[in-house]
């Protein structure tokens, strides 16, 4: 099966960095960064099977998405394994 996927990322990072200078004095700095990507479209390819176990069914699948766009911060290739359960 093949189809389209949409994504955007909203990343926030905060922290503190502490350094020791040549006079053995401690200097602390607050770090804060924000990143928001544009909406991207990718082509997804999915393969899976269905296993019946009585009243239940297991649905394992492998999904691969190739993302378009000009964003170099996020990965272009994404693969995942998913396990569904129905009853």
Backbone bond lengths (Angstrom), bond angles and torsions (degrees), N, CA, C in turn:
res aa  C-N    CA-C-N  psi(-1)  N-CA   C-N-CA  omega(-1)  CA-C   N-CA-C  phi
1 X - - - 1.438 - - 1.533 108.07 -
2 X 1.281 116.82 145.75 1.466 122.18 178.88 1.524 108.97 -135.83
3 X 1.315 115.75 155.44 1.454 120.71 179.12 1.518 110.71 -173.00
4 X 1.315 114.72 -165.56 1.461 121.46 -177.46 1.514 110.10 -111.34
5 X 1.323 116.23 152.03 1.461 122.65 175.87 1.526 108.50 -132.50
6 X 1.318 115.88 149.22 1.467 122.48 178.05 1.514 108.65 -120.47
7 X 1.332 117.12 145.53 1.458 120.37 175.28 1.522 110.82 -153.65
8 X 1.320 113.96 155.54 1.461 122.36 164.04 1.523 105.96 -148.85
9 X 1.299 116.21 153.44 1.462 121.16 -178.52 1.516 109.54 -118.65
10 X 1.307 114.93 141.74 1.458 122.74 177.10 1.528 106.22 -131.48
11 X 1.327 117.59 100.21 1.456 122.84 -173.89 1.518 110.92 -110.83
12 X 1.323 115.66 134.29 1.467 122.01 177.47 1.521 108.20 -128.99
13 X 1.325 116.67 136.04 1.451 120.98 179.78 1.519 108.84 -137.91
14 X 1.319 115.97 131.16 1.462 121.25 175.42 1.525 108.58 -132.55
15 X 1.301 116.80 154.40 1.454 120.85 179.08 1.508 111.10 -178.73
16 X 1.307 114.32 -178.20 1.459 121.84 178.89 1.520 108.42 -133.93
17 X 1.304 116.14 136.58 1.461 121.95 176.09 1.522 108.00 -116.10
18 X 1.328 116.51 132.41 1.459 121.86 179.91 1.521 108.79 -120.69
19 X 1.317 116.39 127.75 1.463 122.99 179.32 1.523 109.94 -120.41
20 X 1.325 114.94 154.41 1.462 121.33 173.72 1.524 107.08 -111.47
21 X 1.349 116.39 122.94 1.466 118.79 -179.24 1.537 110.59 -86.59
22 X 1.332 116.88 -175.70 1.467 121.59 -175.63 1.526 112.98 -66.40
23 X 1.343 118.87 -17.34 1.467 123.28 177.42 1.518 112.11 -95.32
24 X 1.326 117.15 11.85 1.476 124.15 -178.95 1.522 112.41 64.54
25 X 1.304 117.13 24.46 1.462 121.02 176.21 1.526 109.30 -92.31
26 X 1.316 115.75 140.90 1.460 121.33 179.08 1.523 110.23 -87.06
27 X 1.311 117.06 132.80 1.458 123.01 176.63 1.517 107.96 -124.10
28 X 1.324 116.94 123.69 1.466 121.74 179.96 1.514 109.95 -111.30
29 X 1.338 115.27 140.86 1.455 121.99 179.56 1.520 108.43 -129.55
30 X 1.314 116.35 136.72 1.461 120.60 174.17 1.525 108.87 -86.67
31 X 1.318 115.63 135.86 1.458 121.45 178.69 1.520 109.08 -116.22
32 X 1.310 115.55 136.26 1.462 120.21 179.20 1.516 108.08 -150.21
33 X 1.330 116.16 129.70 1.462 119.60 176.87 1.522 109.72 -141.34
34 X 1.308 115.21 147.33 1.464 122.91 178.42 1.515 108.60 -131.23
35 X 1.322 115.95 140.99 1.457 121.70 179.10 1.519 108.48 -142.21
36 X 1.304 116.79 132.38 1.470 121.66 174.65 1.518 107.51 -134.00
37 X 1.323 115.75 123.71 1.464 120.41 -179.36 1.525 110.14 -87.11
38 X 1.308 115.22 163.52 1.454 120.94 171.75 1.527 108.94 -75.60
39 X 1.309 116.35 163.51 1.461 121.13 175.49 1.524 108.32 -67.88
40 X 1.333 116.08 129.37 1.455 121.48 -179.29 1.522 109.94 -119.29
41 X 1.316 115.50 151.30 1.461 122.67 177.65 1.519 107.61 -115.13
42 X 1.332 115.85 138.68 1.454 120.67 178.22 1.514 110.90 -134.18
43 X 1.317 115.75 158.59 1.459 122.15 175.40 1.528 107.87 -96.71
44 X 1.341 117.32 126.19 1.459 122.37 -178.49 1.515 110.74 -111.13
45 X 1.326 114.94 141.97 1.459 122.99 176.37 1.526 107.37 -126.95
46 X 1.333 116.58 129.01 1.460 121.94 -173.35 1.517 109.83 -130.11
47 X 1.340 115.91 138.83 1.460 122.07 173.42 1.520 107.66 -135.91
48 X 1.325 116.75 137.05 1.458 120.07 -179.27 1.516 111.73 -160.33
49 X 1.313 115.14 172.70 1.463 122.57 178.49 1.519 109.15 -135.24
50 X 1.324 116.04 169.10 1.461 122.13 178.74 1.518 108.28 -126.65
51 X 1.341 117.08 122.90 1.456 123.13 177.38 1.522 109.02 -111.19
52 X 1.310 117.09 121.83 1.470 121.03 178.26 1.524 109.45 -90.00
53 X 1.329 115.74 131.89 1.458 123.29 176.59 1.524 108.29 -129.99
54 X 1.327 116.87 81.08 1.462 120.41 -175.90 1.516 110.32 68.69
55 X 1.339 116.05 -121.49 1.468 121.40 179.39 1.525 112.75 -83.69
56 X 1.318 116.70 -5.89 1.460 121.85 -177.24 1.529 110.55 -106.29
57 X 1.318 115.30 159.82 1.461 121.39 173.47 1.523 108.47 -138.52
58 X 1.331 116.43 132.11 1.458 122.53 173.23 1.511 108.04 -97.19
59 X 1.327 116.40 137.00 1.458 122.02 -175.48 1.528 110.23 -128.11
60 X 1.340 119.30 76.86 1.470 119.92 176.28 1.528 110.52 -75.79
61 X 1.320 116.11 143.27 1.465 120.26 177.11 1.520 110.25 -148.61
62 X 1.309 114.67 152.63 1.463 123.15 174.75 1.519 107.02 -113.47
63 X 1.329 115.73 132.89 1.462 120.54 -177.73 1.528 109.61 -126.78
64 X 1.322 116.21 133.77 1.461 123.17 175.39 1.521 108.29 -123.43
65 X 1.329 116.74 132.36 1.461 121.99 177.60 1.521 109.21 -128.09
66 X 1.312 115.91 130.68 1.468 122.96 173.79 1.518 106.26 -106.73
67 X 1.344 115.95 114.17 1.459 121.66 -176.26 1.516 111.11 -88.34
68 X 1.327 115.56 140.34 1.457 122.33 175.07 1.514 109.75 -93.38
69 X 1.297 117.00 -167.66 1.459 121.36 177.55 1.515 112.38 93.84
70 X 1.321 115.06 173.03 1.462 122.29 -175.92 1.523 113.09 -103.92
71 X 1.328 118.19 8.89 1.459 121.71 -175.81 1.530 110.13 -75.26
72 X 1.336 117.29 117.90 1.462 121.76 178.71 1.523 112.50 -94.32
73 X 1.327 118.51 -3.94 1.454 121.74 179.47 1.528 111.24 -79.21
74 X 1.322 117.30 -36.16 1.465 122.25 -178.50 1.525 110.64 -98.46
75 X 1.305 116.62 156.12 1.462 121.45 -179.10 1.525 112.00 -69.74
76 X 1.324 115.76 145.76 1.468 121.86 177.70 1.524 111.33 -85.01
77 X 1.335 117.68 -32.18 1.457 122.62 -178.88 1.518 109.06 -110.65
78 X 1.326 116.38 134.54 1.452 120.75 179.89 1.524 108.22 -139.01
79 X 1.327 117.06 129.61 1.456 122.31 178.14 1.518 108.16 -129.90
80 X 1.321 116.14 147.15 1.457 119.50 179.70 1.506 112.04 -153.56
81 X 1.329 115.03 157.85 1.462 122.62 174.49 1.514 106.93 -114.54
82 X 1.312 117.16 131.14 1.450 123.19 -177.63 1.517 109.38 -127.01
83 X 1.324 116.33 144.19 1.448 121.25 179.03 1.519 108.89 -127.08
84 X 1.325 115.57 115.49 1.455 121.26 178.10 1.505 111.01 -99.95
85 X 1.321 116.81 156.76 1.459 123.68 178.24 1.514 107.82 -135.99
86 X 1.323 116.29 126.61 1.464 119.69 175.99 1.518 108.89 -126.85
87 X 1.320 114.83 153.43 1.468 120.14 179.62 1.504 109.98 -149.16
